[in-house]
Amino acid sequence: MSAPILVGGEALYDLVAEADGGLTGHPGGGPFNTARTIGRLRQPVAFLGRLSSDRLGATHERMLADDGVDLGSIVRTADPTTLALASLDAIGAASWSFCSTGTAAAGLASRDALAALPPCVSALHVASGAGVHGNDEITATGSWMPGVEYVVNVLHADVNEA
């Protein structure tokens, strides 16, 4: 089997606030969805991120496995699954709030990310939560997942030295 595409980032649950006051939950996160899509295209892919041992994290893990994603780079944790709350306006456009402090996705440490790396990767994809900080504010710079940011820097240094 060829080296996988490594997708690093978050798996979270999108909670959509309905007009009637209810909430509807959807497994999501850009990197989670990207890894699943690559797997459904039958390309070798691994997901690098933290998944909670809670029921939502178990759903994430099952969905990744069902779509053919290599789970060897997942870091498991008892921290709860990260949540994103989408409030829809009158035309259906979403505004987002993130509950990330102390949660699975936000807690990926550099040492754990590096230890979870596969021996070789064909490509690296990192997206989405890279602009969301642990204080739940969206900014243009920084990372709420320092472990993924660290892996990008390590892999970038390896490529430049080659």
Disulfide bonds with the S-S distance in Angstrom:
none
